[in-house]
Amino acid sequence: MTEELMYFKWDRLFALPWQRDFYTKHTTYFMKDDHDMLVNDAFPGMTYGSVTFERGLEIFDKEQFPSGEKPYKTVRWGKDLQIWIMEGRNFRSPNRMMDGPDKSIWGDEQKNWLFRTIDESDATFKLIISPTPILGPDRDNKKDNHSNKVFETEGNEVREFINARENIFICNGDRHWQYVTHFEGTNLWEFSCGAGADRHAGGWLRDDFRPEHRFLRVKGGFLLGTVFVENDTPRLKFQHCDV
């Protein structure tokens, strides 16, 4: 709730022995979400304690992770894979704004960049990595992501774009449970990595298995993706792992 606490928590987190050991051995791409730069479901104009939304963005983007001119990027990994790392806070409209064509999570510039660079790519598999869900399902009372009614217009635009193309997959975080969603008869697939620890898993009833679910697990862990060639055919495999 104060800038001093924000600095303290970042310093404390990255001083932990497991964190230090992991990041010396593994290449990583960081993306932020609401809690990283302020508070739950943060949006422009909010103040939490003595810190504004805008100041939270500044601390993260300019001081904690000054990694590039743009907070979103695309990375090509060989012939068969290209990933797009999306930014979900910097350009968003307020959650409480009425839904419509002017309401956005990604902003026009980032969204147009995504659509253009995907169509320019000749990678076999294209992977959109989003901080928040695009397909869901999410809880009915949530109002913060593309799978919620409050961002339905832009969500439909994104889903229609993906569905009109082959071999585009979505990975997302922010939900505290693991799932795979696929809408029958479409090209839409979403893989949720879930919480990093079992104690943080929750928010969804394990028996609430919807028709679009291909997998559902309310536990902690991570999502592993592998690209390989089998019988001269490129393959993309996703595995949900436990803690």
Secondary structure, 3 states (H helix, E strand, C coil): CCHHHHHHHHHHHHHCHHHHHHHCCCCCCCCCCHHHHCCCCCCCCCEECCEEHHHHHHHHHHHHCCCCCCCCEEEEECCCEEEEECCCCCCCCCCCCCCCCCCCCCCHHHHHHHHHHHHHCCCCEEEEEECCCCCCCCCCCCCCCCCCHHHHHHHHHHHHHHHCCCCEEEEECCCCCEEEEECCCCCCEEEECCCCCHHHCCCCCCCCCCCCEEEEECCCEEEEEEEEEECCEEEEEEEEEEC
